[in-house]
Amino acid sequence: MRSILINNKVKLLDKRVRNEFGKFISVIGTIFSFGLIFFEIPSEYKVCASVLFGISMVIVYFSIWRYANRQTSVELKINGSSIQIKTGNIFDQDGFKVIPFNEFFDTQVDDRIINRLSLNGQFIENYVDDIEELNERIRLDSDLNDSCNIIETDVTRGGNKIRYKLGSIFVTGEFLLTALSRFSKKNEAYLNIHEYVNFLIYFWDEINRVYAQKSVSVPIFGSGITRFKNGFESIDENELLSIMIWTFKISKMKFAYPAKLSIIVHEDKIDKINVFSLKEEED
């Protein structure tokens, strides 16, 4: 019980907890009402039975609340698509795996431009054999380098020289690299909330173009080292996840069965996510 009280991301009187408890009470009430037609509780046991029933209901309510706080995965149906939110390692997932980069698709892992612990840092260090070849493929890819994706060329800076539209995607094997964040002269990845929403809307359109009826796994975009600005510095993982699901809804994208979208939450962050409440996001 102590662990629940410490990590009560779902409040004790949460509406969904009360609704689930109400459903349970309805079922139990129906069963008891039907049973009492045929069986009568002796008068000397009625008080004891009432007390036991009350205690049982308290235990049931706290059990539902406990489950709500410990839930680590959920599957949603949105726009006819299956969306699974779960803990795991994105690199272990089946199908396409989305790795966020900055707007230049930089590949320099030096803990200055790219942090080794970030997803793109791990991707480059563990899944790229020739970085120069990757840079050349990014520079020459006809889909990525379509005029609608290029914001600026020949940018004077260290690293890659082409600035791409946020949400642009480069396909390499089983990975989809996407331009998630702006990048400052101080080598800081940053976004404001309007750019984040626009990124997601364009990203879902790009996914619809490239996914080829394969399942796609994405992280919670922006929950790593990306810095949000203009009053949204304290935005948390629950809010980011809600925005991701909302933009997926309005995109009208549909994953054809059996393909699905998985949003992968790192195990260190699952305690911050109110998984139980996500069912409210369904159509």
ABEGO torsion letter per residue (X at the ends): XAAAAABBABBAABAAAAAAAAAAAAAAAAAAAAAAAABBBBAAAAAAAAAAAAAAAAAAAAAAAAAAAABABBBBBBGGBBBBBBBEBAAABBEBBBBBBBAAGBABBAGAABBAABAAAAAAAAABABAAAAAAAAAABAAAABAAABABBGBBBBEBABBBBBGBBBBBEABBBBBABBBBAAGBBBBBAAAAAAAAAAAAAAAAAAAGGBBBBBBBBGABABBBBGGAAABBAAAAAAAAAAAAAAAGBBBBOABBBBBBBBAAAAAABBAAAAAAABX
